[in-house]
Amino acid sequence: MSSFCSPTSSGKGVLSLRTRQQSVWRMLIVPGLFIATGLLLLVLRPSGGILPMVGWLVGLVAFVPLGLLTGPRLLGVDRTRGQVIRAGSPVSLVRNLLIFAAQYGIAVALFRHPEAHASLVVAGRAVSGTSIGYFIGWTIAFRQRYRAAPDATHSAPEAAPGIMVKNS
C-alpha cells in the first residue's frame, strides 16, 4: 500500500523528491501561479522603456526550450481518475527556489539601491520573462507527456510500496 503524507508534515517542495501520485490539476498549480505572477508584474509595474521589454522577451524565448526539456517525468497516467504518477526529482524544488530568490533579490535591491533602478528593472523583467517562458515550456511538455504516457492501473501504486506518496 502506498504511504500517505500530510502536506503540512514536510512541505510541498520536499515531496517533489519522491515518486508520487498527483492529480492533474495540482500539477498545474505552480506553473499557473508563476505565469500569472509574471504577467501580473508585467502589467502592474510599467517598465518605462524598450530595454526592459526586450529583456523580458529574450528571457521568455530563451527559457521555453528549457521548460520543454525539463518538464515533468511521468511514469503513468490514470486518465479515468485524472491522476499521474510522477517521478521524484530535485529539479522542481531547486527551480522554484531559484526563481523566488531572484525575484526577491531584485525587489530588495530595488528598495535598497534606487539609483540602480534602470538596470534592476531590466533584470527584474528578464527574470519574469524567464519564469513565464520556462513554465510555458513545462506546461507544453506536461501535455505532451501526459498524452504519450502509458495508462496506469489502479494496482500500479502497490507494485512499488514505500517509494510513492499519494498527494491529492
Buried (B, 14 or more C-beta within 10 A) or exposed (E): EBEEBEEEEEEBBEBBBBBBBBBBEBBBEBBEEBBEBBEEBBEEBEBEEEBBBBBBBBBBEBBBEBBBEBBBBBBBBBEEEBBBBBEBBEBBBEBBEEBEEBBEBBEEBBEEEEEEEEEBBBBBBBBBBBBBBBBBBBBBBBEEBBEEBEEBEEEBBEEEEEEBBBBB
